[in-house]
């Protein structure tokens, strides 16, 4: 069976509440703001994620003042890294992986440190907003965090 092209409806905030209207609206419309292209054609994306096969998934939405955005994409049918699957479990792996990648980016924490602290889970009490989609042959997470960019 081919991968689904319809987005999955997984988006939430760690505490279960709704987010601010502009961020919630962008997450609801996330498929319209994502483009897949070669990396050299994605230089104008707000943020992007590179796939191992040379494609790049870019986020093309207007910025939301006071919010930072991150994305991560993986091939839905990509083989699970055996050591990570043993450590974190194989169920829903790529959705959890892309979410953890985004949240570690927003926290400015290397993903290996994130794994040590949180695994592939969302820490309780966090206020990040995210949506995980299955688009064509990819799992993509878009996540937002309030506050200025910390770099």
PyMOL CGO cylinders between C-alpha atoms (Angstrom):
from pymol import cmd
from pymol.cgo import CYLINDER

trace = [
    CYLINDER, 0.00, 0.00, 0.00, 1.45, 3.43, -0.90, 0.3, 1, 1, 1, 1, 1, 1,
    CYLINDER, 1.45, 3.43, -0.90, 2.14, 5.88, 1.93, 0.3, 1, 1, 1, 1, 1, 1,
    CYLINDER, 2.14, 5.88, 1.93, -0.70, 8.20, 2.82, 0.3, 1, 1, 1, 1, 1, 1,
    CYLINDER, -0.70, 8.20, 2.82, -0.59, 11.65, 1.36, 0.3, 1, 1, 1, 1, 1, 1,
    CYLINDER, -0.59, 11.65, 1.36, -3.18, 13.05, 3.73, 0.3, 1, 1, 1, 1, 1, 1,
    CYLINDER, -3.18, 13.05, 3.73, -1.76, 14.61, 6.86, 0.3, 1, 1, 1, 1, 1, 1,
    CYLINDER, -1.76, 14.61, 6.86, -2.23, 12.76, 10.10, 0.3, 1, 1, 1, 1, 1, 1,
    CYLINDER, -2.23, 12.76, 10.10, -4.01, 14.75, 12.74, 0.3, 1, 1, 1, 1, 1, 1,
    CYLINDER, -4.01, 14.75, 12.74, -1.39, 14.79, 15.45, 0.3, 1, 1, 1, 1, 1, 1,
    CYLINDER, -1.39, 14.79, 15.45, -0.85, 18.23, 16.76, 0.3, 1, 1, 1, 1, 1, 1,
    CYLINDER, -0.85, 18.23, 16.76, -0.92, 19.41, 20.27, 0.3, 1, 1, 1, 1, 1, 1,
    CYLINDER, -0.92, 19.41, 20.27, 0.71, 21.21, 23.08, 0.3, 1, 1, 1, 1, 1, 1,
    CYLINDER, 0.71, 21.21, 23.08, 2.42, 19.31, 25.84, 0.3, 1, 1, 1, 1, 1, 1,
    CYLINDER, 2.42, 19.31, 25.84, -0.18, 20.49, 28.39, 0.3, 1, 1, 1, 1, 1, 1,
    CYLINDER, -0.18, 20.49, 28.39, -3.09, 19.70, 26.03, 0.3, 1, 1, 1, 1, 1, 1,
    CYLINDER, -3.09, 19.70, 26.03, -4.23, 23.30, 25.60, 0.3, 1, 1, 1, 1, 1, 1,
    CYLINDER, -4.23, 23.30, 25.60, -4.74, 25.27, 22.44, 0.3, 1, 1, 1, 1, 1, 1,
    CYLINDER, -4.74, 25.27, 22.44, -2.06, 27.64, 21.23, 0.3, 1, 1, 1, 1, 1, 1,
    CYLINDER, -2.06, 27.64, 21.23, -2.25, 31.26, 20.19, 0.3, 1, 1, 1, 1, 1, 1,
    CYLINDER, -2.25, 31.26, 20.19, -4.45, 31.83, 17.16, 0.3, 1, 1, 1, 1, 1, 1,
    CYLINDER, -4.45, 31.83, 17.16, -1.68, 32.67, 14.62, 0.3, 1, 1, 1, 1, 1, 1,
    CYLINDER, -1.68, 32.67, 14.62, 0.39, 29.60, 15.52, 0.3, 1, 1, 1, 1, 1, 1,
    CYLINDER, 0.39, 29.60, 15.52, -2.64, 27.32, 15.69, 0.3, 1, 1, 1, 1, 1, 1,
    CYLINDER, -2.64, 27.32, 15.69, -3.76, 28.58, 12.27, 0.3, 1, 1, 1, 1, 1, 1,
    CYLINDER, -3.76, 28.58, 12.27, -0.33, 27.90, 10.75, 0.3, 1, 1, 1, 1, 1, 1,
    CYLINDER, -0.33, 27.90, 10.75, -0.27, 24.39, 12.20, 0.3, 1, 1, 1, 1, 1, 1,
    CYLINDER, -0.27, 24.39, 12.20, -3.78, 23.71, 10.91, 0.3, 1, 1, 1, 1, 1, 1,
    CYLINDER, -3.78, 23.71, 10.91, -2.66, 24.80, 7.44, 0.3, 1, 1, 1, 1, 1, 1,
    CYLINDER, -2.66, 24.80, 7.44, 0.81, 23.22, 7.67, 0.3, 1, 1, 1, 1, 1, 1,
    CYLINDER, 0.81, 23.22, 7.67, 0.58, 21.20, 4.42, 0.3, 1, 1, 1, 1, 1, 1,
    CYLINDER, 0.58, 21.20, 4.42, 0.15, 24.45, 2.46, 0.3, 1, 1, 1, 1, 1, 1,
    CYLINDER, 0.15, 24.45, 2.46, 3.36, 25.86, 3.95, 0.3, 1, 1, 1, 1, 1, 1,
    CYLINDER, 3.36, 25.86, 3.95, 5.61, 22.86, 3.28, 0.3, 1, 1, 1, 1, 1, 1,
    CYLINDER, 5.61, 22.86, 3.28, 7.46, 22.36, -0.01, 0.3, 1, 1, 1, 1, 1, 1,
    CYLINDER, 7.46, 22.36, -0.01, 9.69, 19.50, -1.10, 0.3, 1, 1, 1, 1, 1, 1,
    CYLINDER, 9.69, 19.50, -1.10, 12.50, 20.37, -3.50, 0.3, 1, 1, 1, 1, 1, 1,
    CYLINDER, 12.50, 20.37, -3.50, 16.22, 19.86, -3.99, 0.3, 1, 1, 1, 1, 1, 1,
    CYLINDER, 16.22, 19.86, -3.99, 18.29, 21.67, -1.34, 0.3, 1, 1, 1, 1, 1, 1,
    CYLINDER, 18.29, 21.67, -1.34, 19.55, 24.29, -3.79, 0.3, 1, 1, 1, 1, 1, 1,
    CYLINDER, 19.55, 24.29, -3.79, 15.94, 25.23, -4.61, 0.3, 1, 1, 1, 1, 1, 1,
    CYLINDER, 15.94, 25.23, -4.61, 15.01, 25.60, -0.92, 0.3, 1, 1, 1, 1, 1, 1,
    CYLINDER, 15.01, 25.60, -0.92, 17.35, 28.39, 0.12, 0.3, 1, 1, 1, 1, 1, 1,
    CYLINDER, 17.35, 28.39, 0.12, 14.47, 30.82, 0.62, 0.3, 1, 1, 1, 1, 1, 1,
    CYLINDER, 14.47, 30.82, 0.62, 12.67, 28.59, 3.17, 0.3, 1, 1, 1, 1, 1, 1,
    CYLINDER, 12.67, 28.59, 3.17, 12.20, 29.96, 6.67, 0.3, 1, 1, 1, 1, 1, 1,
    CYLINDER, 12.20, 29.96, 6.67, 13.64, 26.68, 7.94, 0.3, 1, 1, 1, 1, 1, 1,
    CYLINDER, 13.64, 26.68, 7.94, 14.23, 23.33, 6.31, 0.3, 1, 1, 1, 1, 1, 1,
    CYLINDER, 14.23, 23.33, 6.31, 15.07, 19.69, 6.85, 0.3, 1, 1, 1, 1, 1, 1,
    CYLINDER, 15.07, 19.69, 6.85, 17.29, 17.63, 4.57, 0.3, 1, 1, 1, 1, 1, 1,
    CYLINDER, 17.29, 17.63, 4.57, 16.43, 14.04, 3.69, 0.3, 1, 1, 1, 1, 1, 1,
    CYLINDER, 16.43, 14.04, 3.69, 19.09, 11.45, 2.95, 0.3, 1, 1, 1, 1, 1, 1,
    CYLINDER, 19.09, 11.45, 2.95, 17.93, 11.11, -0.66, 0.3, 1, 1, 1, 1, 1, 1,
    CYLINDER, 17.93, 11.11, -0.66, 18.80, 14.73, -1.54, 0.3, 1, 1, 1, 1, 1, 1,
    CYLINDER, 18.80, 14.73, -1.54, 15.36, 16.24, -1.08, 0.3, 1, 1, 1, 1, 1, 1,
    CYLINDER, 15.36, 16.24, -1.08, 14.73, 19.12, 1.25, 0.3, 1, 1, 1, 1, 1, 1,
    CYLINDER, 14.73, 19.12, 1.25, 11.48, 19.96, 3.04, 0.3, 1, 1, 1, 1, 1, 1,
    CYLINDER, 11.48, 19.96, 3.04, 11.10, 23.70, 3.51, 0.3, 1, 1, 1, 1, 1, 1,
    CYLINDER, 11.10, 23.70, 3.51, 8.71, 25.74, 5.66, 0.3, 1, 1, 1, 1, 1, 1,
    CYLINDER, 8.71, 25.74, 5.66, 7.29, 28.74, 3.77, 0.3, 1, 1, 1, 1, 1, 1,
    CYLINDER, 7.29, 28.74, 3.77, 4.95, 30.54, 6.13, 0.3, 1, 1, 1, 1, 1, 1,
    CYLINDER, 4.95, 30.54, 6.13, 5.04, 34.09, 7.41, 0.3, 1, 1, 1, 1, 1, 1,
    CYLINDER, 5.04, 34.09, 7.41, 6.88, 34.49, 10.72, 0.3, 1, 1, 1, 1, 1, 1,
    CYLINDER, 6.88, 34.49, 10.72, 4.84, 34.88, 13.89, 0.3, 1, 1, 1, 1, 1, 1,
    CYLINDER, 4.84, 34.88, 13.89, 6.28, 37.62, 16.09, 0.3, 1, 1, 1, 1, 1, 1,
    CYLINDER, 6.28, 37.62, 16.09, 7.57, 36.19, 19.35, 0.3, 1, 1, 1, 1, 1, 1,
    CYLINDER, 7.57, 36.19, 19.35, 7.61, 32.58, 18.07, 0.3, 1, 1, 1, 1, 1, 1,
    CYLINDER, 7.61, 32.58, 18.07, 10.37, 30.38, 16.65, 0.3, 1, 1, 1, 1, 1, 1,
    CYLINDER, 10.37, 30.38, 16.65, 9.72, 27.49, 14.27, 0.3, 1, 1, 1, 1, 1, 1,
    CYLINDER, 9.72, 27.49, 14.27, 11.57, 24.26, 13.50, 0.3, 1, 1, 1, 1, 1, 1,
    CYLINDER, 11.57, 24.26, 13.50, 10.84, 21.35, 11.19, 0.3, 1, 1, 1, 1, 1, 1,
    CYLINDER, 10.84, 21.35, 11.19, 12.20, 17.87, 10.77, 0.3, 1, 1, 1, 1, 1, 1,
    CYLINDER, 12.20, 17.87, 10.77, 11.40, 15.30, 8.09, 0.3, 1, 1, 1, 1, 1, 1,
    CYLINDER, 11.40, 15.30, 8.09, 12.25, 11.64, 7.61, 0.3, 1, 1, 1, 1, 1, 1,
    CYLINDER, 12.25, 11.64, 7.61, 11.25, 9.04, 5.06, 0.3, 1, 1, 1, 1, 1, 1,
    CYLINDER, 11.25, 9.04, 5.06, 8.23, 7.18, 6.46, 0.3, 1, 1, 1, 1, 1, 1,
    CYLINDER, 8.23, 7.18, 6.46, 9.50, 3.90, 5.04, 0.3, 1, 1, 1, 1, 1, 1,
    CYLINDER, 9.50, 3.90, 5.04, 13.09, 4.52, 6.09, 0.3, 1, 1, 1, 1, 1, 1,
    CYLINDER, 13.09, 4.52, 6.09, 14.73, 1.74, 8.07, 0.3, 1, 1, 1, 1, 1, 1,
    CYLINDER, 14.73, 1.74, 8.07, 14.75, 2.32, 11.80, 0.3, 1, 1, 1, 1, 1, 1,
    CYLINDER, 14.75, 2.32, 11.80, 18.21, 2.62, 13.30, 0.3, 1, 1, 1, 1, 1, 1,
    CYLINDER, 18.21, 2.62, 13.30, 18.42, -0.68, 15.24, 0.3, 1, 1, 1, 1, 1, 1,
    CYLINDER, 18.42, -0.68, 15.24, 20.12, 0.74, 18.33, 0.3, 1, 1, 1, 1, 1, 1,
    CYLINDER, 20.12, 0.74, 18.33, 17.63, 3.62, 18.60, 0.3, 1, 1, 1, 1, 1, 1,
    CYLINDER, 17.63, 3.62, 18.60, 14.64, 1.34, 17.98, 0.3, 1, 1, 1, 1, 1, 1,
    CYLINDER, 14.64, 1.34, 17.98, 15.85, -0.93, 20.79, 0.3, 1, 1, 1, 1, 1, 1,
    CYLINDER, 15.85, -0.93, 20.79, 16.36, 2.04, 23.09, 0.3, 1, 1, 1, 1, 1, 1,
    CYLINDER, 16.36, 2.04, 23.09, 13.16, 3.96, 22.34, 0.3, 1, 1, 1, 1, 1, 1,
    CYLINDER, 13.16, 3.96, 22.34, 10.83, 1.37, 20.79, 0.3, 1, 1, 1, 1, 1, 1,
    CYLINDER, 10.83, 1.37, 20.79, 9.75, 1.00, 17.18, 0.3, 1, 1, 1, 1, 1, 1,
    CYLINDER, 9.75, 1.00, 17.18, 6.10, 2.03, 17.57, 0.3, 1, 1, 1, 1, 1, 1,
    CYLINDER, 6.10, 2.03, 17.57, 5.44, 5.35, 15.84, 0.3, 1, 1, 1, 1, 1, 1,
    CYLINDER, 5.44, 5.35, 15.84, 9.21, 5.87, 15.77, 0.3, 1, 1, 1, 1, 1, 1,
    CYLINDER, 9.21, 5.87, 15.77, 9.52, 8.46, 12.99, 0.3, 1, 1, 1, 1, 1, 1,
    CYLINDER, 9.52, 8.46, 12.99, 6.73, 10.65, 14.39, 0.3, 1, 1, 1, 1, 1, 1,
    CYLINDER, 6.73, 10.65, 14.39, 8.37, 10.64, 17.83, 0.3, 1, 1, 1, 1, 1, 1,
    CYLINDER, 8.37, 10.64, 17.83, 11.82, 11.11, 16.29, 0.3, 1, 1, 1, 1, 1, 1,
    CYLINDER, 11.82, 11.11, 16.29, 10.88, 14.14, 14.18, 0.3, 1, 1, 1, 1, 1, 1,
    CYLINDER, 10.88, 14.14, 14.18, 9.08, 15.72, 17.14, 0.3, 1, 1, 1, 1, 1, 1,
    CYLINDER, 9.08, 15.72, 17.14, 12.12, 15.23, 19.41, 0.3, 1, 1, 1, 1, 1, 1,
    CYLINDER, 12.12, 15.23, 19.41, 14.40, 16.66, 16.71, 0.3, 1, 1, 1, 1, 1, 1,
    CYLINDER, 14.40, 16.66, 16.71, 12.22, 19.78, 16.43, 0.3, 1, 1, 1, 1, 1, 1,
    CYLINDER, 12.22, 19.78, 16.43, 11.92, 20.30, 20.16, 0.3, 1, 1, 1, 1, 1, 1,
    CYLINDER, 11.92, 20.30, 20.16, 15.66, 19.87, 20.68, 0.3, 1, 1, 1, 1, 1, 1,
    CYLINDER, 15.66, 19.87, 20.68, 16.27, 22.46, 17.96, 0.3, 1, 1, 1, 1, 1, 1,
    CYLINDER, 16.27, 22.46, 17.96, 13.87, 24.89, 19.62, 0.3, 1, 1, 1, 1, 1, 1,
    CYLINDER, 13.87, 24.89, 19.62, 15.51, 24.28, 23.00, 0.3, 1, 1, 1, 1, 1, 1,
    CYLINDER, 15.51, 24.28, 23.00, 18.98, 24.77, 21.45, 0.3, 1, 1, 1, 1, 1, 1,
    CYLINDER, 18.98, 24.77, 21.45, 20.00, 21.40, 22.89, 0.3, 1, 1, 1, 1, 1, 1,
    CYLINDER, 20.00, 21.40, 22.89, 21.89, 18.80, 20.85, 0.3, 1, 1, 1, 1, 1, 1,
    CYLINDER, 21.89, 18.80, 20.85, 19.55, 15.92, 20.09, 0.3, 1, 1, 1, 1, 1, 1,
    CYLINDER, 19.55, 15.92, 20.09, 21.87, 13.41, 21.81, 0.3, 1, 1, 1, 1, 1, 1,
    CYLINDER, 21.87, 13.41, 21.81, 21.52, 15.42, 25.04, 0.3, 1, 1, 1, 1, 1, 1,
    CYLINDER, 21.52, 15.42, 25.04, 17.74, 15.55, 24.50, 0.3, 1, 1, 1, 1, 1, 1,
    CYLINDER, 17.74, 15.55, 24.50, 17.67, 11.74, 24.26, 0.3, 1, 1, 1, 1, 1, 1,
    CYLINDER, 17.67, 11.74, 24.26, 19.56, 11.44, 27.54, 0.3, 1, 1, 1, 1, 1, 1,
    CYLINDER, 19.56, 11.44, 27.54, 17.16, 13.79, 29.30, 0.3, 1, 1, 1, 1, 1, 1,
    CYLINDER, 17.16, 13.79, 29.30, 13.81, 12.97, 27.67, 0.3, 1, 1, 1, 1, 1, 1,
    CYLINDER, 13.81, 12.97, 27.67, 14.13, 10.05, 25.26, 0.3, 1, 1, 1, 1, 1, 1,
    CYLINDER, 14.13, 10.05, 25.26, 11.73, 10.71, 22.40, 0.3, 1, 1, 1, 1, 1, 1,
    CYLINDER, 11.73, 10.71, 22.40, 9.09, 12.13, 24.73, 0.3, 1, 1, 1, 1, 1, 1,
    CYLINDER, 9.09, 12.13, 24.73, 7.91, 15.66, 25.45, 0.3, 1, 1, 1, 1, 1, 1,
    CYLINDER, 7.91, 15.66, 25.45, 8.88, 16.86, 28.92, 0.3, 1, 1, 1, 1, 1, 1,
    CYLINDER, 8.88, 16.86, 28.92, 5.90, 17.58, 31.17, 0.3, 1, 1, 1, 1, 1, 1,
    CYLINDER, 5.90, 17.58, 31.17, 4.96, 21.22, 31.54, 0.3, 1, 1, 1, 1, 1, 1,
    CYLINDER, 4.96, 21.22, 31.54, 6.43, 22.38, 28.23, 0.3, 1, 1, 1, 1, 1, 1,
    CYLINDER, 6.43, 22.38, 28.23, 4.48, 24.88, 26.16, 0.3, 1, 1, 1, 1, 1, 1,
    CYLINDER, 4.48, 24.88, 26.16, 5.68, 23.99, 22.67, 0.3, 1, 1, 1, 1, 1, 1,
    CYLINDER, 5.68, 23.99, 22.67, 3.15, 23.48, 19.91, 0.3, 1, 1, 1, 1, 1, 1,
    CYLINDER, 3.15, 23.48, 19.91, 3.64, 20.97, 17.12, 0.3, 1, 1, 1, 1, 1, 1,
    CYLINDER, 3.64, 20.97, 17.12, 1.97, 19.04, 14.37, 0.3, 1, 1, 1, 1, 1, 1,
    CYLINDER, 1.97, 19.04, 14.37, 3.19, 15.79, 12.86, 0.3, 1, 1, 1, 1, 1, 1,
    CYLINDER, 3.19, 15.79, 12.86, 2.07, 14.97, 9.33, 0.3, 1, 1, 1, 1, 1, 1,
    CYLINDER, 2.07, 14.97, 9.33, 2.47, 12.06, 6.97, 0.3, 1, 1, 1, 1, 1, 1,
    CYLINDER, 2.47, 12.06, 6.97, 2.93, 13.63, 3.56, 0.3, 1, 1, 1, 1, 1, 1,
    CYLINDER, 2.93, 13.63, 3.56, 3.57, 11.38, 0.56, 0.3, 1, 1, 1, 1, 1, 1,
    CYLINDER, 3.57, 11.38, 0.56, 6.51, 9.20, 1.67, 0.3, 1, 1, 1, 1, 1, 1,
    CYLINDER, 6.51, 9.20, 1.67, 7.59, 11.42, 4.58, 0.3, 1, 1, 1, 1, 1, 1,
    CYLINDER, 7.59, 11.42, 4.58, 6.85, 12.04, 8.23, 0.3, 1, 1, 1, 1, 1, 1,
    CYLINDER, 6.85, 12.04, 8.23, 7.21, 15.76, 8.96, 0.3, 1, 1, 1, 1, 1, 1,
    CYLINDER, 7.21, 15.76, 8.96, 6.91, 17.61, 12.26, 0.3, 1, 1, 1, 1, 1, 1,
    CYLINDER, 6.91, 17.61, 12.26, 6.51, 21.38, 12.48, 0.3, 1, 1, 1, 1, 1, 1,
    CYLINDER, 6.51, 21.38, 12.48, 6.99, 22.84, 15.96, 0.3, 1, 1, 1, 1, 1, 1,
    CYLINDER, 6.99, 22.84, 15.96, 6.79, 26.30, 17.50, 0.3, 1, 1, 1, 1, 1, 1,
    CYLINDER, 6.79, 26.30, 17.50, 8.16, 27.73, 20.73, 0.3, 1, 1, 1, 1, 1, 1,
    CYLINDER, 8.16, 27.73, 20.73, 7.51, 31.16, 22.21, 0.3, 1, 1, 1, 1, 1, 1,
    CYLINDER, 7.51, 31.16, 22.21, 10.41, 33.48, 22.70, 0.3, 1, 1, 1, 1, 1, 1,
    CYLINDER, 10.41, 33.48, 22.70, 13.29, 34.99, 20.80, 0.3, 1, 1, 1, 1, 1, 1,
    CYLINDER, 13.29, 34.99, 20.80, 15.71, 32.90, 18.79, 0.3, 1, 1, 1, 1, 1, 1,
    CYLINDER, 15.71, 32.90, 18.79, 18.58, 31.97, 21.11, 0.3, 1, 1, 1, 1, 1, 1,
    CYLINDER, 18.58, 31.97, 21.11, 21.53, 31.80, 18.74, 0.3, 1, 1, 1, 1, 1, 1,
]
cmd.load_cgo(trace, "trace")
